[in-house]
Amino acid sequence: MGGEGITEVIRRRRTVKPKEFSDQAISQEVIDEILENANWAPTHGLTEPWRFSVFTGEARYELAEFLAATYQAVTTDETFRQNKYEGMKRNATLAPVVIVIGMKRQPSGKISELDEIQAVACAVQNMHLTATAHGIGGFWSSNAAATSDQMRDYIGLSGDDRALGLFYLGYPSGDWPKGKRQPISDKVRWVEAKSGT
Ligand SMILES: Cc1cc2nc3c(=O)[nH]c(=O)nc-3n(C[C@H](O)[C@H](O)[C@H](O)COP(=O)(O)O)c2cc1C
């Protein structure tokens, strides 16, 4: 198996926000593939903690209302931002598909919360890469409403479970965005055996 295909998809993957989406629908077949690939993420103890609530069609408007009301409830006069509130009302209606990302804990709690969150993040990356391969952009939004206990309950989870944000999907209306990163060499330490040991 050559590595060129995966490298191209990984580097091409971009965050594309709902206001940059066209109104092109995403086929059920592609949505199914995105979700199925999420399910193949690594998972400590095979707990498969990812849970997804997929909002399409009219349901997106209900989600938008819920997000805006929840944002109001979880912010104070100091933290409330009008533009965020407006964005929350608008974004879910601009994306053909919105996935609320959930993390379900095991009752035993044997696998740590950190590991379960990391497994869900891997699942989201699988979704984002699959979307990329189909020319679809994604946007993981972890705003206060999307990660609130209210959102956890809204998607049918409870207790120590968590809502980890929203994942918006859509075809970009314009050019595919360019990414930027600082060099990997800034983030890597090479540790080699000392001579003679
Ligand atoms: C866990 C997570 C949460 C994120 N939440 C937000 C967010 O709330 N708002 C936002 O503008 N971008 C959010 N992003 C997306 C980043 O802004 C984005 O990945 C970054 O700008 C790099 O762009 P790229 O994804 O195209 O490489 C989030 C990304 C991750 C991994």
The ligand as an SDF file (V2000), in Angstrom:
LIG
                    3D

 31 33  0  0  0  0  0  0  0  0999 V2000
  -11.2610   19.9460   19.0920 C   0  0  0  0  0  0  0  0  0  0  0  0
  -11.3610   21.1040   18.1210 C   0  0  0  0  0  0  0  0  0  0  0  0
  -12.2630   22.1170   18.3740 C   0  0  0  0  0  0  0  0  0  0  0  0
  -12.3800   23.2110   17.5030 C   0  0  0  0  0  0  0  0  0  0  0  0
  -13.2730   24.2090   17.7860 N   0  0  0  0  0  0  0  0  0  0  0  0
  -13.3100   25.3050   17.0180 C   0  0  0  0  0  0  0  0  0  0  0  0
  -14.1750   26.3910   17.3470 C   0  0  0  0  0  0  0  0  0  0  0  0
  -14.9310   26.3270   18.3160 O   0  0  0  0  0  0  0  0  0  0  0  0
  -14.1560   27.4860   16.5490 N   0  0  0  0  0  0  0  0  0  0  0  0
  -13.3330   27.5770   15.4540 C   0  0  0  0  0  0  0  0  0  0  0  0
  -13.3510   28.5950   14.7770 O   0  0  0  0  0  0  0  0  0  0  0  0
  -12.5480   26.5270   15.0740 N   0  0  0  0  0  0  0  0  0  0  0  0
  -12.5050   25.4080   15.8400 C   0  0  0  0  0  0  0  0  0  0  0  0
  -11.6990   24.3430   15.4790 N   0  0  0  0  0  0  0  0  0  0  0  0
  -11.0640   24.3210   14.1330 C   0  0  0  0  0  0  0  0  0  0  0  0
   -9.7310   25.0410   14.0650 C   0  0  0  0  0  0  0  0  0  0  0  0
   -9.9620   26.4400   14.0430 O   0  0  0  0  0  0  0  0  0  0  0  0
   -8.9800   24.5990   12.8030 C   0  0  0  0  0  0  0  0  0  0  0  0
   -8.6910   23.2370   12.8600 O   0  0  0  0  0  0  0  0  0  0  0  0
   -7.6910   25.4050   12.6010 C   0  0  0  0  0  0  0  0  0  0  0  0
   -7.9860   26.7260   12.2550 O   0  0  0  0  0  0  0  0  0  0  0  0
   -6.7810   24.8230   11.5370 C   0  0  0  0  0  0  0  0  0  0  0  0
   -7.4230   24.7820   10.2720 O   0  0  0  0  0  0  0  0  0  0  0  0
   -7.5550   23.4340    9.4560 P   0  0  0  0  0  0  0  0  0  0  0  0
   -8.4970   22.5250   10.2140 O   0  0  0  0  0  0  0  0  0  0  0  0
   -8.1020   23.8350    8.1130 O   0  0  0  0  0  0  0  0  0  0  0  0
   -6.1890   22.8010    9.3110 O   0  0  0  0  0  0  0  0  0  0  0  0
  -11.5720   23.2580   16.3340 C   0  0  0  0  0  0  0  0  0  0  0  0
  -10.6610   22.2080   16.0870 C   0  0  0  0  0  0  0  0  0  0  0  0
  -10.5500   21.1480   16.9680 C   0  0  0  0  0  0  0  0  0  0  0  0
   -9.5600   20.0490   16.7010 C   0  0  0  0  0  0  0  0  0  0  0  0
  1  2  1  0
  2  3  1  0
  2 30  2  0
  3  4  2  0
  4  5  1  0
  4 28  1  0
  5  6  2  0
  6  7  1  0
  6 13  1  0
  7  8  2  0
  7  9  1  0
  9 10  1  0
 10 11  2  0
 10 12  1  0
 12 13  2  0
 13 14  1  0
 14 15  1  0
 14 28  1  0
 15 16  1  0
 16 17  1  0
 16 18  1  0
 18 19  1  0
 18 20  1  0
 20 21  1  0
 20 22  1  0
 22 23  1  0
 23 24  1  0
 24 25  2  0
 24 26  1  0
 24 27  1  0
 28 29  2  0
 29 30  1  0
 30 31  1  0
M  END
$$$$
